């Protein structure tokens, strides 16, 4: 015989699941915060590097005006290398954002699973027996048992009276027997 879960069991399951979701959400949130700090730090570092390169370029551009055509080609080459490095770094940043997007998709999938579990819990509540139904059923059963007991007591009373009439039982003994529970007679 399978035991139906009680309301407390269902609430415990919901609370446990909720705590697990909160823990997973906190872990995901801390990972995202770590990524955000890392990105902010790296972008700040990139800004300072860009500022440094910009300053060196300005100095070099000033000297290019004074130098030969070869110096101009050197500056162009340096700018191309810098642009390539910046492009590579932005590609890495894009890859990291793609990873964060994938993690968010996984979190969304987990929430979908949790939603499905809550729907199952709701379905269980819909089929659960109510207290009023149980109270009414128990009352009906009790009334049936009282009726059956009264019928049995009546039959027993008739038997005792027959025994007294046949002389197999004394009137005093019959009164003592009939005075017993569940339905005593005087």
C-alpha positions as CSV (number, residue, x, y, z in Angstrom):
1,X,0.0,0.0,0.0
2,X,1.5,3.3,-1.1
3,X,1.5,6.2,1.4
4,X,0.2,9.5,-0.1
5,X,2.4,12.5,0.6
6,X,1.1,14.9,3.2
7,X,1.0,18.6,2.9
8,X,4.0,18.9,5.1
9,X,5.9,16.4,2.8
10,X,5.0,18.5,-0.3
11,X,6.0,21.7,1.5
12,X,9.3,20.1,2.6
13,X,10.0,19.1,-1.1
14,X,9.1,22.6,-2.3
15,X,11.3,24.2,0.4
16,X,14.2,21.9,-0.4
17,X,13.9,22.5,-4.1
18,X,13.6,26.3,-3.5
19,X,16.8,26.2,-1.3
20,X,18.6,24.3,-4.1
21,X,17.4,26.8,-6.7
22,X,18.6,29.7,-4.4
23,X,22.0,28.1,-4.0
24,X,22.4,27.5,-7.7
25,X,21.2,31.0,-8.5
26,X,23.7,32.4,-5.9
27,X,26.5,30.4,-7.5
28,X,25.6,31.5,-11.0
29,X,25.3,35.1,-9.8
30,X,28.7,35.0,-8.1
31,X,30.2,33.5,-11.3
32,X,28.6,36.3,-13.4
33,X,29.9,38.9,-10.9
34,X,33.4,37.4,-11.2
35,X,33.2,37.6,-15.0
36,X,32.0,41.2,-14.8
37,X,34.8,42.2,-12.5
38,X,37.3,40.4,-14.7
39,X,35.9,42.1,-17.8
40,X,35.9,45.5,-16.1
41,X,39.5,45.0,-15.0
42,X,40.6,43.9,-18.5
43,X,38.8,46.7,-20.2
44,X,40.3,49.2,-17.8
45,X,43.7,47.7,-18.5
46,X,43.0,47.9,-22.2
47,X,42.0,51.6,-21.8
48,X,45.3,52.4,-20.1
49,X,47.2,50.5,-22.8
50,X,45.4,52.3,-25.5
51,X,46.2,55.6,-23.7
52,X,49.8,54.7,-23.6
53,X,49.9,53.6,-27.2
54,X,48.1,56.8,-28.2
55,X,50.7,58.9,-26.4
56,X,53.5,57.1,-28.1
57,X,51.8,57.5,-31.4
58,X,51.5,61.2,-30.9
59,X,55.2,61.5,-30.2
60,X,56.0,59.4,-33.2
61,X,53.7,61.3,-35.4
62,X,55.4,64.5,-34.4
63,X,58.7,62.9,-35.2
64,X,57.4,61.6,-38.5
65,X,56.7,65.1,-39.7
66,X,60.4,65.7,-39.3
67,X,61.7,62.3,-40.5
68,X,61.7,60.6,-43.8
69,X,59.0,58.6,-45.7
70,X,60.4,55.4,-44.1
71,X,59.4,56.6,-40.7
72,X,55.8,57.1,-41.9
73,X,55.7,53.4,-43.0
74,X,57.0,52.3,-39.6
75,X,54.2,54.2,-37.9
76,X,51.6,52.6,-40.2
77,X,53.0,49.2,-39.4
78,X,52.8,49.8,-35.6
79,X,49.2,50.9,-36.0
80,X,48.3,47.7,-37.9
81,X,49.8,45.6,-35.1
82,X,47.9,47.5,-32.5
83,X,44.7,47.1,-34.4
84,X,45.3,43.4,-34.8
85,X,45.9,43.1,-31.0
86,X,42.7,45.1,-30.2
87,X,40.7,42.9,-32.6
88,X,42.0,39.8,-31.0
89,X,41.1,41.1,-27.5
90,X,37.6,42.0,-28.7
91,X,37.2,38.6,-30.1
92,X,38.1,37.1,-26.8
93,X,35.6,39.4,-25.0
94,X,33.0,38.3,-27.5
95,X,33.8,34.6,-26.8
96,X,33.4,35.3,-23.1
97,X,30.0,36.9,-23.6
98,X,29.0,33.9,-25.7
99,X,30.0,31.7,-22.7
100,X,27.9,33.8,-20.4
101,X,25.0,33.6,-22.8
102,X,25.3,29.8,-22.8
103,X,25.3,29.8,-19.0
104,X,22.1,31.9,-19.0
105,X,20.5,29.4,-21.4
106,X,21.3,26.6,-19.0
107,X,19.8,28.6,-16.1
108,X,16.7,29.1,-18.2
109,X,16.5,25.4,-18.8
110,X,16.8,24.7,-15.1
111,X,14.0,27.2,-14.4
112,X,11.9,25.4,-17.0
113,X,12.5,22.1,-15.1
114,X,11.5,23.8,-11.8
115,X,8.4,25.1,-13.5
116,X,7.5,21.6,-14.6
117,X,8.0,20.3,-11.1
118,X,5.7,22.9,-9.7
119,X,3.1,22.0,-12.2
120,X,3.3,18.4,-11.0
121,X,2.9,19.5,-7.4
122,X,-0.1,21.6,-8.4
123,X,-1.6,18.5,-10.1
124,X,-1.1,16.5,-6.9
125,X,-2.9,19.2,-4.9
126,X,-5.8,19.0,-7.3
127,X,-6.3,15.2,-6.6
128,X,-5.6,15.4,-2.9
129,X,-8.4,14.3,-0.5
130,X,-9.9,17.1,1.6
131,X,-10.4,17.2,5.4
132,X,-14.1,17.7,5.0
133,X,-14.4,14.7,2.8
134,X,-12.6,12.5,5.3
135,X,-14.7,13.9,8.2
136,X,-17.9,13.1,6.4
137,X,-16.8,9.6,5.4
138,X,-15.6,8.8,9.0
139,X,-19.0,10.2,10.4
140,X,-20.9,8.0,8.0
141,X,-18.8,4.9,9.0
142,X,-19.3,5.6,12.6
143,X,-23.1,5.9,12.2
144,X,-23.1,2.5,10.3
145,X,-21.1,0.9,13.1
146,X,-23.4,2.3,15.8
147,X,-26.4,1.0,13.9
148,X,-24.9,-2.5,13.5
149,X,-23.9,-2.5,17.2
150,X,-27.5,-1.6,18.2
151,X,-28.9,-4.4,16.1
152,X,-26.5,-6.9,17.7
153,X,-27.4,-5.6,21.1
154,X,-31.1,-6.0,20.4
155,X,-30.5,-9.6,19.3
156,X,-28.5,-10.2,22.4
157,X,-31.3,-8.8,24.6
158,X,-33.8,-11.1,22.9
159,X,-31.5,-14.1,23.5
160,X,-31.1,-13.2,27.2
161,X,-34.9,-12.8,27.6
162,X,-35.4,-16.2,26.0
163,X,-32.9,-17.8,28.3
164,X,-34.7,-16.2,31.3
165,X,-38.0,-17.5,30.1
166,X,-36.6,-21.1,29.6
167,X,-35.1,-20.9,33.0
168,X,-31.5,-21.3,31.9
169,X,-30.7,-17.9,33.3
170,X,-31.8,-16.1,36.5
171,X,-33.5,-12.7,36.3
172,X,-30.7,-11.2,38.4
173,X,-28.0,-12.5,36.1
174,X,-30.0,-11.2,33.1
175,X,-30.2,-7.7,34.6
176,X,-26.5,-7.7,35.2
177,X,-25.8,-8.8,31.6
178,X,-28.2,-6.3,30.1
179,X,-26.7,-3.4,32.3
180,X,-23.3,-3.9,30.5
181,X,-21.9,-1.6,27.8
182,X,-22.2,-0.5,25.0
183,X,-26.0,0.1,25.4
184,X,-26.9,-0.6,29.0
185,X,-30.5,-1.4,29.9
186,X,-32.2,-1.0,33.3
